[in-house]
């Protein structure tokens, strides 16, 4: 694993650097395999990054779009991560609809939705039984509480290591999320984190012996790939490496 930490002067520079890095990793994958896979994060931070990606000239038909997590709402609900990414980016570029793989949220039992996405990932990525995918670009955000994807502090989802997808729990609300081993198998994990309100969790996560149950982002260590923390000054100001 190679770990990289970059603190950018402001949120504009953070998004520009995130764009550069995402493009570099996608183009590298396309050069190697004629295809690239990316898992998108939700929340507010990545929206300007997605808007910037919409301005790029990429071989869109070679991209396969997945999500790292999703709120358990319809895909036309204002809280939907898939809706945000479509409005900011995917609806603005000629990417084939068949290349966009939102997490299902239409099962009465969220566990059934997680099982469906697990099966879809295995089929699309031609995985053997027990094999984990190596997503080329795993985009992640981090909550003020140190969660990432929908892996929230002290929840059962943190223990799930035998599946690709599971049900997260945010204050009793179900979420669909990739599991820790899937995230950690990625070729490039890119955290994009902005804002002063992230400082406290970052200090815990970057501490020598972090409390991983309380700060799940500290569980993210790629087995073989690269780990990138891209922070703005507001978020990364007090980090020891900063
Ligand atoms: C989600 C995200 C989540 C997000 C963090 C940070 O579904 O909300 O995937 O993990 O990345 O909560 O959110 P902000 O970028 O809004 O601070």
Boltz pocket constraint, residues with backbone or C-beta under 6 A from the ligand:
constraints:
  - pocket:
      binder: B
      contacts: [[A, 40], [A, 41], [A, 42], [A, 43], [A, 44], [A, 45], [A, 46], [A, 69], [A, 70], [A, 71], [A, 81], [A, 140], [A, 141], [A, 142], [A, 143], [A, 144], [A, 147], [A, 148], [A, 149], [A, 150], [A, 192], [A, 194]]
      max_distance: 6.0
